[in-house]
Amino acid sequence: LQISEWLETTKQFEFSENDYASRLDLIAKVQGVDVAEKYMKNVPHSSRGKLLNIILLVNCVRCGNRENSEAIFEKMTTLGIPIPKRPVSSLFYLLKVIKQDENKIKIKIKI
């Protein structure tokens, strides 16, 4: 992460979308999805395509962040970005787990 930060800030070479995606993934895993979302806002618009959105979606789903996952999913759908099956199935699994947890909470409250 530190090396990619140094490369980007010193402008040793021009980052491609893949470079930004790798850095975004590292930031999400090390510093959290919130920091990754802030970083993505600073990525040039020309590099904020399918790959960065998928990386962000996968990390939001991995962290169990339902609201951000749904928002990114909706944004990708609106922009016409094709969504791979794995993040979609992971998102559905996340929603299923959350729904089960909500049902458990409701049952505990009724008792």
N, CA, C and O atoms as CSV, one atom per row, in Angstrom:
chain,resi,resn,atom,element,x,y,z
A,1,LEU,N,N,0.834,-1.193,0.000
A,1,LEU,CA,C,0.000,0.000,0.000
A,1,LEU,C,C,0.878,1.256,0.000
A,1,LEU,O,O,0.609,2.210,-0.729
A,2,GLN,N,N,1.921,1.243,0.819
A,2,GLN,CA,C,2.796,2.416,0.890
A,2,GLN,C,C,3.534,2.639,-0.425
A,2,GLN,O,O,3.735,3.778,-0.846
A,3,ILE,N,N,3.931,1.553,-1.064
A,3,ILE,CA,C,4.636,1.690,-2.345
A,3,ILE,C,C,3.705,2.274,-3.403
A,3,ILE,O,O,4.099,3.159,-4.162
A,4,SER,N,N,2.473,1.779,-3.452
A,4,SER,CA,C,1.537,2.314,-4.448
A,4,SER,C,C,1.210,3.775,-4.164
A,4,SER,O,O,1.034,4.569,-5.088
A,5,GLU,N,N,1.129,4.126,-2.882
A,5,GLU,CA,C,0.896,5.530,-2.519
A,5,GLU,C,C,2.065,6.395,-2.980
A,5,GLU,O,O,1.865,7.476,-3.533
A,6,TRP,N,N,3.276,5.919,-2.753
A,6,TRP,CA,C,4.465,6.664,-3.160
A,6,TRP,C,C,4.499,6.822,-4.680
A,6,TRP,O,O,4.774,7.909,-5.188
A,7,LEU,N,N,4.219,5.737,-5.402
A,7,LEU,CA,C,4.226,5.807,-6.864
A,7,LEU,C,C,3.202,6.807,-7.386
A,7,LEU,O,O,3.460,7.540,-8.341
A,8,GLU,N,N,2.047,6.827,-6.750
A,8,GLU,CA,C,0.998,7.742,-7.204
A,8,GLU,C,C,1.331,9.195,-6.870
A,8,GLU,O,O,1.156,10.080,-7.708
A,9,THR,N,N,1.808,9.442,-5.660
A,9,THR,CA,C,2.069,10.828,-5.250
A,9,THR,C,C,3.296,11.419,-5.928
A,9,THR,O,O,3.338,12.621,-6.194
A,10,THR,N,N,4.292,10.592,-6.210
A,10,THR,CA,C,5.491,11.120,-6.868
A,10,THR,C,C,5.344,11.167,-8.382
A,10,THR,O,O,6.193,11.707,-9.090
A,11,LYS,N,N,4.244,10.587,-8.862
A,11,LYS,CA,C,3.945,10.579,-10.303
A,11,LYS,C,C,5.109,10.008,-11.122
A,11,LYS,O,O,5.497,10.557,-12.154
A,12,GLN,N,N,5.653,8.886,-10.626
A,12,GLN,CA,C,6.738,8.200,-11.330
A,12,GLN,C,C,6.278,7.655,-12.681
A,12,GLN,O,O,7.058,7.579,-13.630
A,13,PHE,N,N,5.028,7.286,-12.753
A,13,PHE,CA,C,4.424,6.872,-14.013
A,13,PHE,C,C,2.925,7.117,-13.923
A,13,PHE,O,O,2.378,7.317,-12.839
A,14,GLU,N,N,2.280,7.100,-15.064
A,14,GLU,CA,C,0.844,7.371,-15.085
A,14,GLU,C,C,0.068,6.103,-14.729
A,14,GLU,O,O,0.270,5.053,-15.339
A,15,PHE,N,N,-0.809,6.206,-13.752
A,15,PHE,CA,C,-1.603,5.063,-13.309
A,15,PHE,C,C,-2.648,4.703,-14.362
A,15,PHE,O,O,-3.260,5.580,-14.972
A,16,SER,N,N,-2.841,3.417,-14.562
A,16,SER,CA,C,-3.921,2.921,-15.418
A,16,SER,C,C,-5.107,2.567,-14.520
A,16,SER,O,O,-5.005,2.632,-13.295
A,17,GLU,N,N,-6.216,2.198,-15.125
A,17,GLU,CA,C,-7.374,1.788,-14.325
A,17,GLU,C,C,-7.020,0.581,-13.455
A,17,GLU,O,O,-7.482,0.484,-12.318
A,18,ASN,N,N,-6.206,-0.337,-13.977
A,18,ASN,CA,C,-5.779,-1.502,-13.191
A,18,ASN,C,C,-4.957,-1.089,-11.978
A,18,ASN,O,O,-5.102,-1.671,-10.903
A,19,ASP,N,N,-4.095,-0.087,-12.142
A,19,ASP,CA,C,-3.284,0.402,-11.021
A,19,ASP,C,C,-4.177,1.016,-9.943
A,19,ASP,O,O,-4.009,0.747,-8.754
A,20,TYR,N,N,-5.121,1.839,-10.377
A,20,TYR,CA,C,-6.059,2.438,-9.414
A,20,TYR,C,C,-6.886,1.355,-8.717
A,20,TYR,O,O,-7.153,1.446,-7.519
A,21,ALA,N,N,-7.288,0.331,-9.475
A,21,ALA,CA,C,-8.090,-0.757,-8.901
A,21,ALA,C,C,-7.290,-1.530,-7.856
A,21,ALA,O,O,-7.820,-1.876,-6.800
A,22,SER,N,N,-6.032,-1.799,-8.143
A,22,SER,CA,C,-5.185,-2.505,-7.170
A,22,SER,C,C,-5.034,-1.693,-5.900
A,22,SER,O,O,-5.128,-2.224,-4.794
A,23,ARG,N,N,-4.801,-0.414,-6.066
A,23,ARG,CA,C,-4.650,0.467,-4.899
A,23,ARG,C,C,-5.969,0.565,-4.119
A,23,ARG,O,O,-5.964,0.535,-2.888
A,24,LEU,N,N,-7.077,0.681,-4.821
A,24,LEU,CA,C,-8.391,0.740,-4.181
A,24,LEU,C,C,-8.649,-0.530,-3.364
A,24,LEU,O,O,-9.143,-0.462,-2.239
A,25,ASP,N,N,-8.314,-1.672,-3.934
A,25,ASP,CA,C,-8.502,-2.945,-3.241
A,25,ASP,C,C,-7.643,-3.007,-1.976
A,25,ASP,O,O,-8.116,-3.436,-0.924
A,26,LEU,N,N,-6.397,-2.584,-2.077
A,26,LEU,CA,C,-5.513,-2.560,-0.905
A,26,LEU,C,C,-6.052,-1.632,0.178
A,26,LEU,O,O,-6.069,-1.985,1.357
A,27,ILE,N,N,-6.486,-0.456,-0.225
A,27,ILE,CA,C,-7.024,0.512,0.741
A,27,ILE,C,C,-8.247,-0.071,1.435
A,27,ILE,O,O,-8.376,0.032,2.655
A,28,ALA,N,N,-9.141,-0.680,0.673
A,28,ALA,CA,C,-10.359,-1.258,1.255
A,28,ALA,C,C,-10.022,-2.348,2.263
A,28,ALA,O,O,-10.654,-2.441,3.315
A,29,LYS,N,N,-9.037,-3.164,1.949
A,29,LYS,CA,C,-8.685,-4.281,2.832
A,29,LYS,C,C,-7.890,-3.835,4.053
A,29,LYS,O,O,-8.034,-4.413,5.130
A,30,VAL,N,N,-7.056,-2.815,3.896
A,30,VAL,CA,C,-6.190,-2.381,4.998
A,30,VAL,C,C,-6.835,-1.277,5.833
A,30,VAL,O,O,-6.808,-1.329,7.063
A,31,GLN,N,N,-7.415,-0.278,5.166
A,31,GLN,CA,C,-7.925,0.897,5.877
A,31,GLN,C,C,-9.448,0.942,5.970
A,31,GLN,O,O,-10.002,1.746,6.720
A,32,GLY,N,N,-10.118,0.090,5.217
A,32,GLY,CA,C,-11.574,0.037,5.276
A,32,GLY,C,C,-12.239,0.612,4.036
A,32,GLY,O,O,-11.646,1.376,3.275
A,33,VAL,N,N,-13.484,0.217,3.867
A,33,VAL,CA,C,-14.258,0.600,2.683
A,33,VAL,C,C,-14.534,2.101,2.650
A,33,VAL,O,O,-14.554,2.700,1.575
A,34,ASP,N,N,-14.745,2.712,3.808
A,34,ASP,CA,C,-15.021,4.157,3.838
A,34,ASP,C,C,-13.853,4.950,3.273
A,34,ASP,O,O,-14.051,5.894,2.508
A,35,VAL,N,N,-12.636,4.568,3.648
A,35,VAL,CA,C,-11.440,5.245,3.134
A,35,VAL,C,C,-11.301,4.963,1.637
A,35,VAL,O,O,-10.909,5.843,0.871
A,36,ALA,N,N,-11.621,3.741,1.228
A,36,ALA,CA,C,-11.547,3.385,-0.194
A,36,ALA,C,C,-12.526,4.216,-1.024
A,36,ALA,O,O,-12.199,4.648,-2.129
A,37,GLU,N,N,-13.721,4.437,-0.488
A,37,GLU,CA,C,-14.706,5.260,-1.207
A,37,GLU,C,C,-14.207,6.693,-1.362
A,37,GLU,O,O,-14.394,7.307,-2.412
A,38,LYS,N,N,-13.578,7.223,-0.329
A,38,LYS,CA,C,-13.014,8.578,-0.416
A,38,LYS,C,C,-11.903,8.621,-1.455
A,38,LYS,O,O,-11.802,9.572,-2.230
A,39,TYR,N,N,-11.065,7.579,-1.468
A,39,TYR,CA,C,-9.986,7.515,-2.451
A,39,TYR,C,C,-10.559,7.494,-3.869
A,39,TYR,O,O,-10.059,8.179,-4.761
A,40,MET,N,N,-11.607,6.702,-4.063
A,40,MET,CA,C,-12.189,6.562,-5.402
A,40,MET,C,C,-12.685,7.901,-5.941
A,40,MET,O,O,-12.645,8.134,-7.149
A,41,LYS,N,N,-13.147,8.775,-5.062
A,41,LYS,CA,C,-13.619,10.093,-5.498
A,41,LYS,C,C,-12.482,10.932,-6.084
A,41,LYS,O,O,-12.725,11.851,-6.866
A,42,ASN,N,N,-11.234,10.612,-5.702
A,42,ASN,CA,C,-10.082,11.359,-6.202
A,42,ASN,C,C,-9.460,10.739,-7.451
A,42,ASN,O,O,-8.561,11.323,-8.057
A,43,VAL,N,N,-9.938,9.564,-7.832
A,43,VAL,CA,C,-9.441,8.916,-9.044
A,43,VAL,C,C,-10.022,9.663,-10.244
A,43,VAL,O,O,-11.204,10.008,-10.239
A,44,PRO,N,N,-9.206,9.917,-11.274
A,44,PRO,CA,C,-9.729,10.608,-12.459
A,44,PRO,C,C,-10.952,9.879,-13.038
A,44,PRO,O,O,-11.013,8.650,-13.044
A,45,HIS,N,N,-11.913,10.658,-13.518
A,45,HIS,CA,C,-13.155,10.084,-14.058
A,45,HIS,C,C,-12.878,9.061,-15.153
A,45,HIS,O,O,-13.598,8.070,-15.276
A,46,SER,N,N,-11.845,9.295,-15.943
A,46,SER,CA,C,-11.534,8.374,-17.042
A,46,SER,C,C,-11.121,6.991,-16.542
A,46,SER,O,O,-11.168,6.020,-17.297
A,47,SER,N,N,-10.720,6.898,-15.282
A,47,SER,CA,C,-10.296,5.611,-14.714
A,47,SER,C,C,-11.323,5.004,-13.767
A,47,SER,O,O,-11.083,3.939,-13.199
A,48,ARG,N,N,-12.466,5.668,-13.589
A,48,ARG,CA,C,-13.506,5.170,-12.675
A,48,ARG,C,C,-14.532,4.344,-13.429
A,48,ARG,O,O,-15.715,4.682,-13.466
A,49,GLY,N,N,-14.070,3.270,-14.023
A,49,GLY,CA,C,-14.982,2.455,-14.813
A,49,GLY,C,C,-15.434,1.205,-14.101
A,49,GLY,O,O,-15.547,1.153,-12.876
A,50,LYS,N,N,-15.687,0.206,-14.908
A,50,LYS,CA,C,-16.224,-1.067,-14.436
A,50,LYS,C,C,-15.353,-1.673,-13.336
A,50,LYS,O,O,-15.865,-2.094,-12.299
A,51,LEU,N,N,-14.059,-1.719,-13.559
A,51,LEU,CA,C,-13.160,-2.412,-12.641
A,51,LEU,C,C,-13.177,-1.818,-11.236
A,51,LEU,O,O,-13.281,-2.559,-10.259
A,52,LEU,N,N,-13.079,-0.512,-11.119
A,52,LEU,CA,C,-13.074,0.122,-9.799
A,52,LEU,C,C,-14.399,-0.082,-9.077
A,52,LEU,O,O,-14.421,-0.320,-7.869
A,53,ASN,N,N,-15.490,0.009,-9.803
A,53,ASN,CA,C,-16.801,-0.208,-9.183
A,53,ASN,C,C,-16.962,-1.644,-8.706
A,53,ASN,O,O,-17.523,-1.883,-7.636
A,54,ILE,N,N,-16.478,-2.598,-9.487
A,54,ILE,CA,C,-16.559,-4.003,-9.075
A,54,ILE,C,C,-15.707,-4.237,-7.830
A,54,ILE,O,O,-16.140,-4.914,-6.898
A,55,ILE,N,N,-14.494,-3.679,-7.813
A,55,ILE,CA,C,-13.611,-3.833,-6.647
A,55,ILE,C,C,-14.289,-3.265,-5.406
A,55,ILE,O,O,-14.268,-3.887,-4.344
A,56,LEU,N,N,-14.880,-2.102,-5.537
A,56,LEU,CA,C,-15.549,-1.480,-4.394
A,56,LEU,C,C,-16.762,-2.307,-3.960
A,56,LEU,O,O,-16.986,-2.501,-2.765
A,57,LEU,N,N,-17.538,-2.791,-4.920
A,57,LEU,CA,C,-18.702,-3.624,-4.604
A,57,LEU,C,C,-18.281,-4.895,-3.870
A,57,LEU,O,O,-18.872,-5.246,-2.848
A,58,VAL,N,N,-17.282,-5.574,-4.375
A,58,VAL,CA,C,-16.811,-6.817,-3.755
A,58,VAL,C,C,-16.359,-6.564,-2.322
A,58,VAL,O,O,-16.665,-7.354,-1.430
A,59,ASN,N,N,-15.640,-5.482,-2.093
A,59,ASN,CA,C,-15.160,-5.184,-0.744
A,59,ASN,C,C,-16.293,-4.784,0.193
A,59,ASN,O,O,-16.263,-5.120,1.377
A,60,CYS,N,N,-17.283,-4.077,-0.320
A,60,CYS,CA,C,-18.446,-3.735,0.519
A,60,CYS,C,C,-19.205,-4.989,0.924
A,60,CYS,O,O,-19.610,-5.131,2.078
A,61,VAL,N,N,-19.397,-5.897,-0.025
A,61,VAL,CA,C,-20.086,-7.152,0.272
A,61,VAL,C,C,-19.266,-7.965,1.265
A,61,VAL,O,O,-19.815,-8.528,2.213
A,62,ARG,N,N,-17.955,-8.027,1.051
A,62,ARG,CA,C,-17.066,-8.791,1.937
A,62,ARG,C,C,-17.138,-8.277,3.366
A,62,ARG,O,O,-17.082,-9.062,4.313
A,63,CYS,N,N,-17.260,-6.979,3.527
A,63,CYS,CA,C,-17.322,-6.370,4.862
A,63,CYS,C,C,-18.722,-6.445,5.466
A,63,CYS,O,O,-18.912,-6.112,6.635
A,64,GLY,N,N,-19.688,-6.877,4.684
A,64,GLY,CA,C,-21.055,-6.950,5.192
A,64,GLY,C,C,-21.755,-5.606,5.216
A,64,GLY,O,O,-22.714,-5.413,5.962
A,65,ASN,N,N,-21.277,-4.675,4.400
A,65,ASN,CA,C,-21.844,-3.336,4.356
A,65,ASN,C,C,-22.996,-3.306,3.348
A,65,ASN,O,O,-22.801,-2.997,2.172
A,66,ARG,N,N,-24.186,-3.630,3.826
A,66,ARG,CA,C,-25.351,-3.775,2.954
A,66,ARG,C,C,-25.716,-2.484,2.237
A,66,ARG,O,O,-25.941,-2.491,1.027
A,67,GLU,N,N,-25.778,-1.372,2.971
A,67,GLU,CA,C,-26.224,-0.112,2.365
A,67,GLU,C,C,-25.289,0.328,1.245
A,67,GLU,O,O,-25.745,0.703,0.165
A,68,ASN,N,N,-23.983,0.283,1.499
A,68,ASN,CA,C,-23.030,0.678,0.459
A,68,ASN,C,C,-23.068,-0.298,-0.711
A,68,ASN,O,O,-22.981,0.109,-1.869
A,69,SER,N,N,-23.200,-1.592,-0.403
A,69,SER,CA,C,-23.269,-2.603,-1.467
A,69,SER,C,C,-24.448,-2.326,-2.387
A,69,SER,O,O,-24.312,-2.350,-3.610
A,70,GLU,N,N,-25.596,-2.065,-1.794
A,70,GLU,CA,C,-26.792,-1.786,-2.595
A,70,GLU,C,C,-26.635,-0.497,-3.397
A,70,GLU,O,O,-27.055,-0.429,-4.552
A,71,ALA,N,N,-26.035,0.518,-2.792
A,71,ALA,CA,C,-25.848,1.797,-3.488
A,71,ALA,C,C,-24.910,1.636,-4.683
A,71,ALA,O,O,-25.174,2.171,-5.759
A,72,ILE,N,N,-23.825,0.907,-4.494
A,72,ILE,CA,C,-22.874,0.693,-5.588
A,72,ILE,C,C,-23.521,-0.156,-6.683
A,72,ILE,O,O,-23.361,0.121,-7.872
A,73,PHE,N,N,-24.247,-1.187,-6.269
A,73,PHE,CA,C,-24.958,-2.044,-7.222
A,73,PHE,C,C,-25.915,-1.205,-8.065
A,73,PHE,O,O,-25.959,-1.345,-9.287
A,74,GLU,N,N,-26.674,-0.340,-7.413
A,74,GLU,CA,C,-27.633,0.530,-8.108
A,74,GLU,C,C,-26.911,1.485,-9.065
A,74,GLU,O,O,-27.352,1.698,-10.194
A,75,LYS,N,N,-25.799,2.056,-8.598
A,75,LYS,CA,C,-25.018,2.981,-9.432
A,75,LYS,C,C,-24.509,2.263,-10.682
A,75,LYS,O,O,-24.588,2.795,-11.789
A,76,MET,N,N,-23.986,1.050,-10.492
A,76,MET,CA,C,-23.467,0.290,-11.627
A,76,MET,C,C,-24.584,-0.036,-12.617
A,76,MET,O,O,-24.381,0.023,-13.830
A,77,THR,N,N,-25.749,-0.376,-12.100
A,77,THR,CA,C,-26.899,-0.680,-12.951
A,77,THR,C,C,-27.310,0.561,-13.740
A,77,THR,O,O,-27.576,0.483,-14.939
A,78,THR,N,N,-27.359,1.702,-13.059
A,78,THR,CA,C,-27.733,2.962,-13.702
A,78,THR,C,C,-26.744,3.344,-14.800
A,78,THR,O,O,-27.138,3.833,-15.859
A,79,LEU,N,N,-25.450,3.115,-14.537
A,79,LEU,CA,C,-24.414,3.459,-15.514
A,79,LEU,C,C,-24.292,2.421,-16.629
A,79,LEU,O,O,-23.545,2.616,-17.588
A,80,GLY,N,N,-25.030,1.319,-16.496
A,80,GLY,CA,C,-24.969,0.273,-17.514
A,80,GLY,C,C,-23.715,-0.574,-17.429
A,80,GLY,O,O,-23.321,-1.203,-18.411
A,81,ILE,N,N,-23.086,-0.597,-16.264
A,81,ILE,CA,C,-21.879,-1.401,-16.076
A,81,ILE,C,C,-22.304,-2.846,-15.819
A,81,ILE,O,O,-23.047,-3.112,-14.874
A,82,PRO,N,N,-21.839,-3.784,-16.653
A,82,PRO,CA,C,-22.209,-5.182,-16.425
A,82,PRO,C,C,-21.616,-5.681,-15.106
A,82,PRO,O,O,-20.453,-5.424,-14.796
A,83,ILE,N,N,-22.425,-6.388,-14.349
A,83,ILE,CA,C,-21.999,-6.848,-13.032
A,83,ILE,C,C,-21.745,-8.350,-13.095
A,83,ILE,O,O,-22.630,-9.117,-13.474
A,84,PRO,N,N,-20.527,-8.773,-12.722
A,84,PRO,CA,C,-20.215,-10.208,-12.743
A,84,PRO,C,C,-21.075,-10.992,-11.757
A,84,PRO,O,O,-21.590,-10.429,-10.791
A,85,LYS,N,N,-21.226,-12.268,-11.999
A,85,LYS,CA,C,-22.094,-13.109,-11.170
A,85,LYS,C,C,-21.621,-13.213,-9.728
A,85,LYS,O,O,-22.444,-13.221,-8.813
A,86,ARG,N,N,-20.325,-13.291,-9.507
A,86,ARG,CA,C,-19.839,-13.518,-8.138
A,86,ARG,C,C,-20.245,-12.404,-7.170
A,86,ARG,O,O,-20.798,-12.707,-6.113
A,87,PRO,N,N,-19.991,-11.114,-7.487
A,87,PRO,CA,C,-20.448,-10.081,-6.551
A,87,PRO,C,C,-21.962,-10.086,-6.357
A,87,PRO,O,O,-22.451,-9.813,-5.260
A,88,VAL,N,N,-22.696,-10.395,-7.411
A,88,VAL,CA,C,-24.157,-10.413,-7.299
A,88,VAL,C,C,-24.593,-11.535,-6.361
A,88,VAL,O,O,-25.426,-11.321,-5.480
A,89,SER,N,N,-24.034,-12.727,-6.549
A,89,SER,CA,C,-24.419,-13.838,-5.674
A,89,SER,C,C,-23.975,-13.561,-4.246
A,89,SER,O,O,-24.673,-13.929,-3.300
A,90,SER,N,N,-22.822,-12.918,-4.076
A,90,SER,CA,C,-22.358,-12.551,-2.736
A,90,SER,C,C,-23.289,-11.524,-2.100
A,90,SER,O,O,-23.572,-11.589,-0.904
A,91,LEU,N,N,-23.761,-10.579,-2.903
A,91,LEU,CA,C,-24.684,-9.563,-2.396
A,91,LEU,C,C,-25.996,-10.215,-1.956
A,91,LEU,O,O,-26.531,-9.885,-0.898
A,92,PHE,N,N,-26.507,-11.130,-2.760
A,92,PHE,CA,C,-27.738,-11.829,-2.374
A,92,PHE,C,C,-27.536,-12.649,-1.106
A,92,PHE,O,O,-28.417,-12.709,-0.248
A,93,TYR,N,N,-26.372,-13.279,-0.994
A,93,TYR,CA,C,-26.073,-14.043,0.222
A,93,TYR,C,C,-26.040,-13.108,1.431
A,93,TYR,O,O,-26.587,-13.427,2.487
A,94,LEU,N,N,-25.391,-11.947,1.266
A,94,LEU,CA,C,-25.321,-10.958,2.346
A,94,LEU,C,C,-26.723,-10.535,2.772
A,94,LEU,O,O,-27.019,-10.475,3.965
A,95,LEU,N,N,-27.573,-10.246,1.815
A,95,LEU,CA,C,-28.943,-9.832,2.128
A,95,LEU,C,C,-29.711,-10.950,2.842
A,95,LEU,O,O,-30.510,-10.685,3.740
A,96,LYS,N,N,-29.465,-12.185,2.440
A,96,LYS,CA,C,-30.120,-13.328,3.081
A,96,LYS,C,C,-29.678,-13.446,4.539
A,96,LYS,O,O,-30.505,-13.658,5.426
A,97,VAL,N,N,-28.373,-13.310,4.787
A,97,VAL,CA,C,-27.845,-13.394,6.152
A,97,VAL,C,C,-28.403,-12.262,7.005
A,97,VAL,O,O,-28.798,-12.480,8.151
A,98,ILE,N,N,-28.436,-11.057,6.450
A,98,ILE,CA,C,-28.965,-9.905,7.191
A,98,ILE,C,C,-30.437,-10.138,7.522
A,98,ILE,O,O,-30.875,-9.849,8.636
A,99,LYS,N,N,-31.195,-10.653,6.573
A,99,LYS,CA,C,-32.618,-10.922,6.805
A,99,LYS,C,C,-32.791,-11.955,7.919
A,99,LYS,O,O,-33.682,-11.817,8.758
A,100,GLN,N,N,-31.949,-12.982,7.933
A,100,GLN,CA,C,-32.014,-13.993,8.990
A,100,GLN,C,C,-31.695,-13.370,10.343
A,100,GLN,O,O,-32.350,-13.667,11.342
A,101,ASP,N,N,-30.675,-12.497,10.369
A,101,ASP,CA,C,-30.314,-11.822,11.617
A,101,ASP,C,C,-31.453,-10.929,12.099
A,101,ASP,O,O,-31.735,-10.881,13.296
A,102,GLU,N,N,-32.114,-10.219,11.174
A,102,GLU,CA,C,-33.240,-9.365,11.548
A,102,GLU,C,C,-34.374,-10.204,12.136
A,102,GLU,O,O,-35.014,-9.799,13.107
A,103,ASN,N,N,-34.618,-11.366,11.548
A,103,ASN,CA,C,-35.667,-12.253,12.061
A,103,ASN,C,C,-35.316,-12.758,13.457
A,103,ASN,O,O,-36.191,-12.854,14.317
A,104,LYS,N,N,-34.042,-13.082,13.689
A,104,LYS,CA,C,-33.610,-13.531,15.015
A,104,LYS,C,C,-33.822,-12.431,16.044
A,104,LYS,O,O,-34.260,-12.694,17.164
A,105,ILE,N,N,-33.510,-11.203,15.660
A,105,ILE,CA,C,-33.685,-10.067,16.571
A,105,ILE,C,C,-35.166,-9.889,16.893
A,105,ILE,O,O,-35.521,-9.671,18.051
A,106,LYS,N,N,-36.037,-9.980,15.880
A,106,LYS,CA,C,-37.482,-9.840,16.104
A,106,LYS,C,C,-37.985,-10.919,17.060
A,106,LYS,O,O,-38.801,-10.645,17.940
A,107,ILE,N,N,-37.497,-12.142,16.885
A,107,ILE,CA,C,-37.919,-13.244,17.751
A,107,ILE,C,C,-37.479,-12.984,19.187
A,107,ILE,O,O,-38.246,-13.216,20.121
A,108,LYS,N,N,-36.252,-12.506,19.372
A,108,LYS,CA,C,-35.738,-12.227,20.715
A,108,LYS,C,C,-36.535,-11.122,21.395
A,108,LYS,O,O,-36.771,-11.173,22.602
A,109,ILE,N,N,-36.941,-10.139,20.631
A,109,ILE,CA,C,-37.696,-9.022,21.203
A,109,ILE,C,C,-39.082,-9.488,21.640
A,109,ILE,O,O,-39.578,-9.046,22.676
A,110,LYS,N,N,-39.709,-10.364,20.876
A,110,LYS,CA,C,-41.046,-10.859,21.210
A,110,LYS,C,C,-41.038,-11.729,22.460
A,110,LYS,O,O,-42.044,-11.791,23.166
A,111,ILE,N,N,-39.951,-12.388,22.745
A,111,ILE,CA,C,-39.887,-13.320,23.886
A,111,ILE,C,C,-39.795,-12.603,25.192
A,111,ILE,O,O,-39.734,-13.241,26.243
